[in-house]
Amino acid sequence: MDADQQPINYLATSIMTNLKVNVQEHFMQMLLKYINLRMDKKGNMKRLPKWSGARNAFFARLSWIKGLCLSEHVPTEEEYASLSDLQQELLDDILTILPPVAVGADAEPVAYLVTVDAMVLFPAYCRLLRLYEYHGYPQFQAIPLRS
């Protein structure tokens, strides 16, 4: 039995390591891309004139929303009320997929969690893929398979 157990243990360790590295390398990237897609960053870049106040305001707002979504800042009641319907939906979607340790007033920033304990974000990574699918965005492979 011991001879059979060693390859199984090696395979299990290899799979877990691969998942952890994948979450560490891609979760933040795919989360930020999702925010950009929902906020139509490319469309606004084409629509708003370069160096205009409206474009600067859009990017400032986008940066602030990303901070909210990544648990870098917890919005006050007034700040939350100032969000558009799309922005509120986006924030709610992201806060729903994140684990409890990444949500709330005493939450750890998502970037910190990805670095320190990536596997706590693995379920959120899979739920993020579902959000991509739900909104019709290009899919990514949450669990890459080597050939």
Residue frames as a rotation matrix with the C-alpha (Angstrom) as fourth column:
MET 1
0.564 0.826 0.000 0.00
0.826 -0.564 0.000 0.00
0.000 0.000 -1.000 0.00
ASP 2
0.361 -0.492 -0.793 2.85
0.234 -0.775 0.587 2.44
-0.903 -0.397 -0.164 0.76
ALA 3
-0.691 -0.644 0.328 4.23
0.445 -0.022 0.895 2.06
-0.569 0.765 0.302 -2.77
ASP 4
-0.207 0.709 0.674 0.84
0.918 -0.098 0.385 3.06
0.339 0.698 -0.631 -4.19
GLN 5
0.617 0.521 -0.590 0.38
0.740 -0.640 0.208 5.97
-0.269 -0.565 -0.780 -1.79
GLN 6
-0.223 -0.816 -0.534 3.56
0.488 -0.567 0.664 7.84
-0.844 -0.113 0.524 -2.73
PRO 7
-0.842 -0.079 0.533 2.54
0.527 -0.328 0.784 8.64
0.113 0.941 0.318 -6.35
ILE 8
0.181 0.976 0.120 -0.93
0.838 -0.217 0.501 9.65
0.515 0.009 -0.857 -5.14
ASN 9
0.470 -0.089 -0.878 0.55
0.674 -0.606 0.422 12.02
-0.570 -0.790 -0.225 -2.55
TYR 10
-0.633 -0.767 -0.102 2.91
0.464 -0.482 0.744 13.46
-0.620 0.423 0.661 -5.17
LEU 11
-0.580 0.489 0.651 0.04
0.675 -0.159 0.721 14.00
0.456 0.858 -0.237 -7.61
ALA 12
0.497 0.805 -0.323 -2.16
0.843 -0.360 0.400 15.64
0.206 -0.471 -0.858 -4.97
THR 13
0.157 -0.543 -0.825 0.67
0.542 -0.651 0.532 17.97
-0.826 -0.531 0.192 -3.93
SER 14
-0.810 -0.488 0.325 1.40
0.507 -0.305 0.806 18.81
-0.295 0.818 0.495 -7.55
ILE 15
-0.161 0.849 0.504 -2.25
0.805 -0.182 0.564 19.65
0.571 0.496 -0.654 -8.27
MET 16
0.646 0.416 -0.641 -2.56
0.743 -0.535 0.402 21.86
-0.176 -0.735 -0.654 -5.18
THR 17
-0.232 -0.817 -0.527 0.68
0.478 -0.568 0.670 23.67
-0.847 -0.097 0.522 -6.00
ASN 18
-0.778 -0.014 0.628 -0.48
0.618 -0.204 0.760 24.25
0.118 0.979 0.168 -9.58
LEU 19
0.263 0.953 0.152 -3.82
0.834 -0.303 0.460 25.64
0.484 0.006 -0.875 -8.38
LYS 20
0.494 -0.127 -0.860 -2.16
0.657 -0.593 0.465 27.92
-0.569 -0.795 -0.210 -5.83
VAL 21
-0.598 -0.788 -0.146 0.30
0.446 -0.479 0.756 29.31
-0.666 0.387 0.638 -8.37
ASN 22
-0.548 0.464 0.696 -2.49
0.730 -0.140 0.669 29.83
0.408 0.875 -0.262 -10.90
VAL 23
0.581 0.778 -0.240 -4.62
0.790 -0.468 0.396 31.77
0.196 -0.420 -0.886 -8.40
GLN 24
0.203 -0.588 -0.783 -1.60
0.543 -0.598 0.590 33.84
-0.815 -0.545 0.198 -7.31
GLU 25
-0.760 -0.634 0.143 -0.69
0.438 -0.338 0.833 34.71
-0.480 0.695 0.534 -10.88
HIS 26
-0.808 0.412 0.421 -4.12
0.392 -0.158 0.906 35.29
0.440 0.897 -0.034 -12.40
PHE 27
-0.092 0.879 -0.467 -6.83
0.994 0.050 -0.100 36.14
-0.064 -0.474 -0.878 -9.83
MET 28
-0.104 0.019 -0.994 -6.03
0.325 -0.944 -0.052 39.86
-0.940 -0.328 0.092 -9.53
GLN 29
-0.926 -0.307 -0.219 -5.49
-0.113 -0.328 0.938 40.16
-0.360 0.893 0.270 -13.28
MET 30
-0.704 0.700 0.120 -8.85
0.534 0.410 0.739 38.57
0.468 0.584 -0.663 -14.11
LEU 31
0.016 0.702 -0.712 -10.69
0.939 -0.254 -0.230 40.49
-0.342 -0.665 -0.664 -11.37
LEU 32
-0.347 -0.217 -0.913 -9.36
0.050 -0.976 0.213 43.83
-0.937 0.028 0.349 -12.62
LYS 33
-1.000 0.012 -0.008 -10.17
-0.008 0.026 1.000 42.83
0.012 1.000 -0.026 -16.20
TYR 34
-0.364 0.927 -0.090 -13.74
0.908 0.374 0.190 42.03
0.209 -0.012 -0.978 -15.13
ILE 35
0.050 0.338 -0.940 -14.09
0.590 -0.769 -0.245 45.47
-0.806 -0.542 -0.238 -13.55
ASN 36
-0.706 -0.392 -0.590 -12.75
-0.213 -0.677 0.705 47.09
-0.676 0.623 0.394 -16.73
LEU 37
-0.897 0.409 0.167 -15.18
0.350 0.426 0.834 45.09
0.270 0.807 -0.526 -18.88
ARG 38
-0.089 0.927 -0.366 -18.20
0.994 0.059 -0.092 45.94
-0.064 -0.372 -0.926 -16.72
MET 39
0.167 0.091 -0.982 -17.28
0.348 -0.937 -0.028 49.63
-0.923 -0.337 -0.188 -16.61
ASP 40
0.762 0.131 0.634 -16.61
0.640 -0.003 -0.769 49.61
-0.099 0.991 -0.086 -20.40
LYS 41
0.261 -0.770 -0.583 -13.13
0.200 -0.547 0.813 51.05
-0.944 -0.329 0.011 -20.05
LYS 42
-0.640 -0.543 0.544 -12.29
0.608 0.075 0.790 50.56
-0.470 0.836 0.282 -23.74
GLY 43
0.079 0.772 0.631 -15.55
0.955 -0.241 0.175 52.12
0.287 0.589 -0.756 -24.89
ASN 44
0.850 0.222 -0.477 -15.03
0.417 -0.838 0.353 55.14
-0.321 -0.499 -0.805 -22.67
MET 45
-0.133 -0.962 -0.240 -11.44
0.327 -0.271 0.905 55.50
-0.936 0.042 0.351 -23.86
LYS 46
-0.626 -0.048 0.778 -12.72
0.779 0.000 0.627 55.70
-0.030 0.999 0.037 -27.45
ARG 47
0.294 0.909 0.294 -15.71
0.880 -0.378 0.288 57.90
0.374 0.174 -0.911 -26.62
LEU 48
0.849 0.036 -0.527 -14.12
0.360 -0.770 0.526 60.45
-0.387 -0.636 -0.667 -24.29
PRO 49
0.775 -0.582 0.248 -11.57
-0.050 -0.448 -0.893 62.89
0.631 0.679 -0.376 -25.77
LYS 50
0.113 -0.839 -0.532 -7.99
0.871 0.341 -0.353 62.55
0.478 -0.424 0.769 -24.58
TRP 51
-0.809 -0.574 -0.126 -7.00
0.531 -0.622 -0.576 64.92
0.252 -0.533 0.808 -21.79
SER 52
-0.195 0.806 0.559 -10.62
-0.153 -0.588 0.794 65.92
0.969 0.069 0.238 -21.19
GLY 53
-0.593 0.051 0.803 -12.05
-0.791 -0.220 -0.570 66.47
0.148 -0.974 0.171 -17.75
ALA 54
0.515 0.855 0.070 -14.72
-0.857 0.512 0.051 63.84
0.007 -0.086 0.996 -18.37
ARG 55
0.508 -0.410 -0.757 -12.10
-0.107 0.843 -0.528 61.24
0.855 0.349 0.384 -19.25
ASN 56
-0.610 -0.765 0.206 -10.02
-0.256 -0.055 -0.965 62.12
0.750 -0.642 -0.162 -16.18
ALA 57
-0.251 0.616 0.746 -13.14
-0.967 -0.117 -0.228 61.93
-0.053 -0.779 0.625 -14.01
PHE 58
0.723 0.514 -0.462 -14.03
-0.577 0.817 0.007 58.52
0.381 0.261 0.887 -15.48
PHE 59
0.143 -0.753 -0.643 -10.58
0.092 0.657 -0.748 57.10
0.986 0.048 0.163 -14.76
ALA 60
-0.706 -0.320 0.632 -10.52
-0.547 -0.321 -0.773 58.59
0.450 -0.892 0.051 -11.25
ARG 61
0.182 0.873 0.452 -13.90
-0.979 0.202 0.004 57.00
-0.088 -0.443 0.892 -10.55
LEU 62
0.683 0.007 -0.731 -12.76
-0.306 0.911 -0.277 53.68
0.664 0.413 0.624 -12.07
SER 63
-0.388 -0.904 -0.177 -9.67
-0.080 0.225 -0.971 53.68
0.918 -0.363 -0.159 -9.85
TRP 64
-0.569 0.249 0.784 -11.80
-0.817 -0.281 -0.504 54.42
0.095 -0.927 0.363 -6.77
ILE 65
0.562 0.826 -0.052 -14.25
-0.823 0.564 0.066 51.64
0.084 0.006 0.996 -7.64
LYS 66
0.315 -0.543 -0.778 -11.36
-0.084 0.801 -0.593 49.20
0.945 0.252 0.207 -8.07
GLY 67
-0.720 -0.583 0.376 -10.19
-0.375 -0.128 -0.918 50.16
0.584 -0.802 -0.127 -4.58
LEU 68
-0.068 0.792 0.606 -13.66
-0.987 0.035 -0.156 49.38
-0.145 -0.609 0.780 -3.22
CYS 69
0.745 0.415 -0.523 -13.80
-0.558 0.817 -0.147 46.04
0.367 0.401 0.839 -5.04
LEU 70
0.113 -0.809 -0.577 -10.34
0.090 0.586 -0.805 45.04
0.990 0.039 0.139 -3.82
SER 71
0.734 0.313 -0.602 -11.19
0.594 0.132 0.793 45.86
0.328 -0.940 -0.089 -0.18
GLU 72
-0.440 -0.892 0.098 -8.65
0.761 -0.429 -0.486 48.68
0.476 -0.139 0.868 -0.07
HIS 73
-0.938 0.246 0.245 -11.39
-0.318 -0.890 -0.326 51.08
0.138 -0.384 0.913 1.04
VAL 74
-0.547 0.827 -0.131 -14.78
0.830 0.514 -0.218 50.51
-0.113 -0.228 -0.967 2.67
PRO 75
-0.591 0.328 0.737 -17.39
0.246 -0.797 0.551 52.95
0.769 0.507 0.390 1.35
THR 76
-0.908 0.405 -0.103 -19.41
-0.063 -0.376 -0.925 55.12
-0.414 -0.833 0.367 3.70
GLU 77
-0.099 0.962 0.255 -23.19
0.649 0.257 -0.716 55.28
-0.754 0.095 -0.650 3.33
GLU 78
0.478 0.264 -0.837 -22.86
-0.279 -0.858 -0.430 58.49
-0.833 0.440 -0.337 1.31
GLU 79
-0.489 -0.741 -0.461 -20.18
-0.730 0.057 0.681 57.03
-0.478 0.670 -0.568 -0.96
TYR 80
-0.797 0.247 0.550 -22.24
0.357 0.929 0.101 53.90
-0.486 0.277 -0.829 -1.56
ALA 81
0.245 0.960 -0.136 -25.30
0.491 -0.244 -0.836 56.03
-0.836 0.139 -0.531 -2.35
SER 82
0.205 -0.232 -0.951 -23.24
-0.593 -0.803 0.068 58.00
-0.779 0.550 -0.302 -4.90
LEU 83
-0.787 -0.500 0.360 -22.60
-0.072 0.654 0.753 54.85
-0.612 0.567 -0.551 -6.95
SER 84
-0.339 0.661 -0.669 -24.59
-0.932 -0.137 0.337 54.36
0.131 0.737 0.663 -10.14
ASP 85
0.661 0.659 0.360 -26.77
-0.683 0.726 -0.075 51.26
-0.311 -0.196 0.930 -10.48
LEU 86
0.755 -0.446 -0.481 -24.08
-0.114 0.632 -0.766 49.58
0.646 0.634 0.426 -12.59
GLN 87
-0.260 -0.914 0.311 -21.37
-0.498 -0.149 -0.854 50.44
0.827 -0.377 -0.417 -10.07
GLN 88
-0.068 0.322 0.944 -23.46
-0.976 0.175 -0.130 49.15
-0.208 -0.930 0.302 -7.16
GLU 89
0.903 0.426 -0.053 -24.20
-0.423 0.865 -0.269 45.93
-0.069 0.266 0.962 -9.06
LEU 90
0.404 -0.847 -0.345 -20.50
-0.166 0.303 -0.938 45.50
0.900 0.437 -0.018 -9.88
LEU 91
-0.438 -0.569 0.696 -19.44
-0.760 -0.179 -0.625 46.07
0.480 -0.803 -0.354 -6.27
ASP 92
0.268 0.632 0.727 -22.14
-0.888 0.455 -0.069 43.71
-0.375 -0.627 0.683 -4.97
ASP 93
0.887 0.019 -0.462 -21.13
-0.289 0.802 -0.522 41.02
0.361 0.597 0.717 -7.50
ILE 94
0.019 -0.983 -0.183 -17.50
-0.213 0.175 -0.961 41.16
0.977 0.058 -0.206 -6.45
LEU 95
-0.464 -0.180 0.867 -18.15
-0.863 -0.130 -0.488 41.35
0.201 -0.975 -0.095 -2.71
THR 96
0.597 0.755 0.271 -20.48
-0.783 0.622 -0.009 38.35
-0.175 -0.207 0.963 -3.09
ILE 97
0.787 -0.310 -0.534 -17.80
-0.073 0.813 -0.578 36.14
0.613 0.494 0.617 -4.64
LEU 98
-0.192 -0.941 0.280 -15.05
-0.468 -0.163 -0.869 37.11
0.863 -0.298 -0.409 -2.19
PRO 99
-0.132 0.097 -0.986 -14.52
0.684 0.730 -0.019 35.13
0.718 -0.677 -0.163 1.03
PRO 100
0.809 0.564 -0.166 -15.59
0.490 -0.489 0.722 36.73
0.326 -0.665 -0.672 4.34
VAL 101
0.247 -0.801 -0.545 -11.97
0.785 -0.165 0.598 37.50
-0.569 -0.576 0.588 5.24
ALA 102
-0.725 -0.540 0.428 -11.85
0.688 -0.524 0.503 39.91
-0.047 0.659 0.751 2.25
VAL 103
-0.160 0.772 0.615 -15.12
0.395 -0.521 0.757 41.75
0.905 0.364 -0.222 2.97
GLY 104
0.680 0.546 -0.490 -16.02
0.672 -0.198 0.713 44.28
0.292 -0.814 -0.501 5.63
ALA 105
0.916 -0.245 0.319 -14.43
-0.310 -0.934 0.175 47.02
0.255 -0.259 -0.931 7.70
ASP 106
0.366 -0.814 0.450 -11.61
-0.673 0.102 0.732 44.83
-0.642 -0.571 -0.511 9.06
ALA 107
0.946 0.062 0.318 -11.04
0.158 0.768 -0.620 42.93
-0.282 0.637 0.717 5.80
GLU 108
-0.110 -0.993 0.044 -7.64
0.247 0.015 0.969 42.18
-0.963 0.117 0.244 4.39
PRO 109
0.122 0.104 -0.987 -7.01
-0.831 -0.532 -0.159 43.71
-0.542 0.840 0.022 0.94
VAL 110
0.933 0.323 0.158 -7.46
-0.181 0.802 -0.569 41.18
-0.311 0.503 0.807 -1.85
ALA 111
0.553 -0.795 -0.250 -3.91
-0.442 -0.026 -0.896 41.75
0.706 0.606 -0.366 -3.13
TYR 112
-0.252 -0.621 0.742 -2.56
-0.965 0.099 -0.245 40.79
0.079 -0.778 -0.624 0.32
LEU 113
0.357 0.478 0.802 -4.69
-0.571 0.792 -0.218 37.64
-0.740 -0.380 0.556 0.46
VAL 114
0.949 -0.041 -0.314 -3.56
-0.261 0.460 -0.848 36.55
0.179 0.887 0.426 -3.00
THR 115
0.113 -0.993 -0.023 0.05
-0.627 -0.053 -0.777 36.78
0.771 0.102 -0.629 -1.86
VAL 116
-0.466 -0.347 0.814 -0.32
-0.885 0.185 -0.428 35.28
-0.003 -0.919 -0.393 1.62
ASP 117
-0.587 0.357 0.727 -3.07
-0.064 0.874 -0.481 32.67
-0.807 -0.329 -0.490 1.25
ALA 118
-0.764 0.211 -0.610 -4.07
-0.645 -0.273 0.713 32.26
-0.016 0.939 0.345 -2.39
MET 119
-0.856 0.413 -0.311 -6.14
0.278 0.875 0.397 29.13
0.436 0.253 -0.864 -1.84
VAL 120
-0.537 0.715 -0.447 -8.66
0.458 -0.198 -0.867 31.03
-0.709 -0.670 -0.221 0.29
LEU 121
-0.226 0.412 -0.883 -9.50
-0.610 -0.766 -0.201 32.82
-0.759 0.493 0.424 -2.98
PHE 122
-0.978 -0.191 0.079 -9.78
-0.066 0.651 0.757 29.70
-0.196 0.735 -0.649 -5.14
PRO 123
-0.299 0.932 0.206 -13.59
0.850 0.358 -0.387 29.45
-0.434 0.059 -0.899 -4.76
ALA 124
0.308 0.369 -0.877 -13.84
0.033 -0.925 -0.378 33.16
-0.951 0.087 -0.297 -5.60
TYR 125
-0.624 -0.626 -0.468 -11.69
-0.500 -0.140 0.855 32.55
-0.600 0.768 -0.226 -8.68
CYS 126
-0.858 0.376 0.351 -14.15
0.502 0.762 0.410 29.90
-0.114 0.527 -0.842 -9.89
ARG 127
0.127 0.946 -0.299 -17.13
0.773 -0.283 -0.567 32.17
-0.621 -0.160 -0.767 -9.13
LEU 128
-0.110 -0.261 -0.959 -15.41
-0.318 -0.905 0.282 34.97
-0.942 0.336 0.017 -11.07
LEU 129
-0.973 -0.223 0.054 -15.35
-0.043 0.407 0.912 32.69
-0.225 0.886 -0.406 -14.10
ARG 130
-0.358 0.920 0.162 -19.12
0.909 0.383 -0.165 32.25
-0.214 0.088 -0.973 -13.69
LEU 131
0.243 0.408 -0.880 -19.55
0.242 -0.904 -0.353 36.04
-0.939 -0.127 -0.318 -13.70
TYR 132
-0.665 -0.522 -0.535 -17.58
-0.434 -0.313 0.845 36.23
-0.608 0.794 -0.019 -16.95
GLU 133
-0.904 0.338 0.261 -19.86
0.427 0.716 0.553 33.58
0.000 0.611 -0.792 -18.41
TYR 134
-0.091 0.939 -0.331 -23.04
0.824 -0.115 -0.555 35.23
-0.559 -0.324 -0.763 -17.10
HIS 135
0.297 0.166 -0.940 -22.19
-0.087 -0.976 -0.200 38.57
-0.951 0.141 -0.275 -18.72
GLY 136
0.919 0.144 0.368 -21.01
0.309 0.318 -0.896 37.00
-0.246 0.937 0.247 -21.98
TYR 137
0.553 -0.799 -0.235 -17.36
-0.793 -0.592 0.146 38.02
-0.256 0.106 -0.961 -21.64
PRO 138
0.274 -0.536 -0.798 -14.51
-0.525 0.612 -0.591 35.94
0.806 0.581 -0.114 -23.08
GLN 139
0.986 0.159 -0.044 -13.85
-0.066 0.624 0.779 32.94
0.151 -0.765 0.626 -20.84
PHE 140
-0.039 -0.995 0.088 -10.62
-0.895 -0.004 -0.446 32.15
0.444 -0.096 -0.891 -19.08
GLN 141
0.272 0.069 -0.960 -9.54
0.069 0.993 0.091 28.77
0.960 -0.091 0.266 -17.79
ALA 142
0.615 0.036 0.788 -9.79
-0.720 -0.383 0.579 28.82
0.323 -0.923 -0.210 -14.00
ILE 143
0.462 -0.473 0.750 -8.13
-0.310 0.707 0.636 25.43
-0.831 -0.526 0.180 -13.69
PRO 144
0.317 -0.374 -0.872 -5.56
-0.948 -0.086 -0.308 25.13
0.040 0.924 -0.381 -16.49
LEU 145
0.797 -0.060 0.601 -4.78
-0.029 0.990 0.136 21.63
-0.603 -0.126 0.788 -17.63
ARG 146
-0.129 -0.910 -0.394 -1.34
-0.762 -0.163 0.627 20.80
-0.635 0.381 -0.672 -18.91
SER 147
0.848 0.400 -0.346 -1.08
-0.528 0.591 -0.610 18.72
-0.040 0.700 0.713 -22.05
